[in-house]
Amino acid sequence: MEKIVVSRLEELGGRVLLTKMGEGISKNKSLELLGIQTTKSVLIFACARAEDADNMLMALNLELNFTEPGNGLGLTIDVDGYMGSKGLFI
């Protein structure tokens, strides 16, 4: 799934800066009772122009359905003007 999201972000005009594996925060009582609660998650950090960010999230949401529990979380952070970020896409 990680490779699909990364390639889709790049197709939509984003620049992937970091991908990192981690432990998920989702709780499943049945798996917990069996002692096999090891939900993996992937953090993908990407930059995009402000004009493109919402469209990118909407496109990814249509494909991945973020509203369904366990399918991920998408958000944007406005960094316009911080540490020369305006120059990233010029």
N, C-alpha and C positions, 0 to 999 in steps of 0.2 A: 504494500500500500504506500509506503514511504516514497518509492521510486515514481509511482504514479502521480502523487501530489507534487513532488519536485518537478517532474517534467511538465505537468500541467501549469504550474506556476510560471515556469520559464516560457512556455508557449503563450501565456497571457501577458507577458511583458515584465514579469517580476525577476528579481535577481536573488537567488537563494544564497544566503551567507553562512548558514549553519544548520546542520541536522545532528541531533543528539538523541540517543536512546535513553530511556528512563523507566521508572516504575510508574504504573498508572495509579490513579486515585479512586477508580471505580470500585465499589464494594459489591460482592456477591456472596450472600450468606451460605449458599449451598457449597460453593467452592471453598469458602473459608472453613466450614466444618470438616471438609475432606483434607484440609491443609495444602491445597494446591492453588491458592489465590496469588497468582503471579501475572497479573495483567501488565503487559508491556505497553509503553507509549513512546511516541516520537515527537520531539520538539523540532519544528521547522521554522527558522527565522529567515524572513525574506524582506527585501526592500522593493518598493514600487512607487511610481508617481502617485500623488494624492488623487489625481483624476482617474486612475486605473484601479485603485485599491478596492473600492466598493464593488465594482464590476467583477474583479477577481474573486472576491469572497462569495458573491452571489453565484458565479459559475461553479466554484468548488462546492458550494452548498447543494446545488442541484445534482451534482454527481455523487457527493458523499453523504448528503442528508445529515448535517450537523445537529439538527433538532432531535434526532433519535439518540437515546442514551448510549454511550460507548463508541459513537462514531466520530468523535473529535470536537474541537472547539476552534473557532476562527475569530480573530479580532484584529483591529488595527490600532496602531499607536502613531500619532502625528509627531514626526520628528523634523518637520520642515524648518530649515534654517539652523538646526543644531549641528555643531561640529562640521560644517561644510556639507551637510547632506543635500543641499540644493544642487551641488555639483555632481552628484552621483549619476544622473541621467543626462547631463549636458554633453 
